[in-house]
Amino acid sequence: MPRALILAALPALLLAGCTDFPELDARIPEADRVVPPPALIDVAPLLASAAALEGGARLTSADRSQADQRLARLRARAAALRGAEVVDAATRDRLRSGVALPPALQ
């Protein structure tokens, strides 16, 4: 039986191998294919400034206080969001009722 299945599938596989591969490059407009690549930037200055800030060495007390206040506000907001309902009761009831299939699909 497996040999017959393989022999039956062989013509379909051979026909599938004869199909043309879609021209994917043709879907990209010519104007988009000839644009120059984006400019590369040197990340060394960015890495150097990040290394200098490591450990908060350059933060002033006012900056640190401002960051602490922002962190406290973000934590309070997160706590409020954790306790809030995401879906209101009417929407929840509508979701629970499910989807009515059209008569043609029943």
C-alpha positions in Angstrom: 0.0 0.0 0.0 2.7 2.6 0.8 4.3 1.9 -2.6 1.0 2.7 -4.4 0.7 5.9 -2.4 4.2 7.0 -3.4 3.5 6.2 -7.0 0.2 8.1 -6.9 1.9 11.1 -5.3 4.8 11.1 -7.8 3.0 12.8 -10.7 1.8 15.6 -8.4 5.3 16.2 -7.1 6.8 16.3 -10.6 4.2 18.8 -11.7 4.8 20.9 -8.7 8.5 21.0 -9.6 7.7 22.4 -13.0 5.9 25.5 -11.8 7.5 28.8 -12.2 8.9 30.5 -9.2 7.2 33.9 -8.6 9.1 37.0 -9.6 9.5 38.5 -6.1 11.9 41.2 -7.3 9.2 42.4 -9.7 7.0 43.4 -6.8 9.5 46.0 -5.6 9.3 49.3 -7.6 12.5 50.2 -9.4 12.8 53.4 -7.5 13.0 51.5 -4.2 15.6 49.0 -5.6 18.1 51.7 -6.5 18.2 53.8 -3.4 21.6 54.1 -1.6 22.0 52.2 1.6 21.5 54.2 4.8 24.6 56.0 6.2 26.5 54.3 8.9 27.2 56.2 12.0 30.0 55.8 14.5 28.7 54.4 17.8 32.0 55.0 19.7 30.8 58.4 21.1 27.5 56.9 22.2 29.3 54.0 23.9 31.7 56.3 25.6 28.9 58.5 27.0 27.1 55.4 28.2 30.2 54.2 29.9 30.7 57.5 31.6 27.2 57.5 32.9 27.5 54.0 34.2 26.8 53.9 37.9 25.2 57.4 37.8 28.6 59.1 38.2 27.5 62.3 36.3 24.0 62.6 37.7 23.4 65.6 39.9 21.2 65.3 43.0 18.4 67.2 41.2 18.6 64.7 38.3 18.6 61.8 40.6 15.6 63.2 42.5 13.7 63.8 39.3 14.4 60.2 38.2 13.2 58.9 41.5 10.0 60.9 41.2 9.4 59.6 37.7 10.0 56.1 38.9 7.5 56.5 41.7 4.9 57.8 39.3 5.5 54.9 36.9 5.2 52.3 39.7 2.0 54.0 40.9 0.6 53.9 37.4 1.5 50.2 37.0 -0.2 49.4 40.3 -3.3 51.2 39.2 -3.3 49.4 35.8 -2.9 46.0 37.5 -6.1 46.6 39.5 -8.2 48.0 36.6 -10.5 46.0 34.4 -9.4 45.7 30.9 -12.7 44.7 29.3 -15.9 46.3 30.4 -19.0 44.2 31.3 -20.9 44.7 28.1 -18.0 43.8 25.9 -17.2 40.8 28.1 -20.8 39.5 27.7 -20.6 40.0 23.9 -17.4 38.1 23.7 -18.8 35.2 25.8 -21.8 34.9 23.5 -19.5 33.8 20.7 -19.9 34.2 17.0 -23.1 33.3 15.2 -22.3 31.3 12.1 -24.3 32.3 8.9 -26.9 29.7 7.8 -24.7 28.6 4.9 -22.0 27.4 7.3 -24.3 25.7 9.9 
